[in-house]
Amino acid sequence: MKTRHLFLIVILLAVAVFPLSAQRKVTLKLASLVPENTPWGQALNKMAVDWSRATNGEVELIIYHGGTAGDEAESLRKLNMNQIQIALFSSMGLNQIIPEVFTLSYPLLIRSNEEFEAVLTKLRPELDRKIQEKNYVTLAWAKAGWLKLFSKSAVFTPTDMRRLKLGSNPDELEMMQAFRAMGFQMIPVSINDTLVALNSNMIEAIYMSPIAVAAGQWFGIASHMSTLDISPFVGALVMNQVAWRRIPDKHKPAIQAICKQLERDIDNSIASLEATAISTMVRYGLTINQLSDQQNKEWIDYMAAQESKLAGPIFNEDIYRKIVNVLTDYRKGQ
């Protein structure tokens, strides 16, 4: 009888303990537009492995690469409904969460990786707080290269650019409005229609990341690239707070450290990938139009003259002023 009672106790304990262990595991879904075979895709895969290892398997990350969970607008909708818990956004997607982020893309305001690092370091606490106020947690920020101008004919000055029809993704409405306010001919063209639009002469120029242009092979038609860096391309990994609260507090410092390493890995790999993309395109016929110091100054002066049309009406004026102050201090120290 005692043996039977002991056996029943063991069974009851087992039934009670196993469900608790199963409940400890937190499964999170992550949406990314970036293909898996890219530095971002590979870094996210590594992050999933690292999270599992650091939490003893208690946090599992399932990644939907290459837009399989939808575009950025759809990812944000699913994030709000907790159908996914984490999403990788570009500055355009982040703009739907807090418009202040879009000001980092103000054309020709930030002009180097070093300046971008100085600005992001200074403004990150404020941007993180604003994102948190919208019920999200910023896991990582990352510099994702630069937007550059690709065109059918050489562009050295704003006058050259005003002569050309500039294609712009209609989903990036604010950026299209910014270029139109600066006096450029803007034509809305979806990413999927870019090649056809260039071939048909519907558009004569595009502003995009060299990595994207190389992947789409649009440089075969838009065969000129200006050395002008239009604006930094920024990305961020965002989690909804419902999911963040599900993660045991004991694991959060390790997860944050892994995300910090993700930022460093992406920064290094993107810079290398961008350089490789440009050199590959040059081998296959891309012409790089090297701007002189005077031509660079002409662009900067032209942009400065547009401030009243951009800072406030299109870009957040408060953040714009803060960026200007950071850059002024940074440039004084150079």
Secondary structure, DSSP 8 states (H G I E B T S, - for coil): -HHHHHHHHHHHHHHHHHHHHHHH-EEEEEE-SS-TTSHHHHHHHHHHHHHHHHTTTSEEEEEE-TTTT--HHHHHHHHHTTSSSEEEEEHHHHTTT-GGGGGGG-TTTS-SHHHHHHHHHHHHHHHHHHHHHTTEEEEEEEEEEEEEEEESS---SHHHHHTSEEEE-TT-HHHHHHHHHTT-EEEE--GGGHHHHHHTTS-SEEEE-HHHHHHHTGGGTS-EEEEEEEEEEEEEEEEEHHHHHHS-GGGHHHHHHHHHHHHHHHHHHHHHHHHHHHHHHHHTT-EEE---HHHHHHHHHHHHTTHHHHBTTTB-HHHHHHHHHHHHHHHHT-
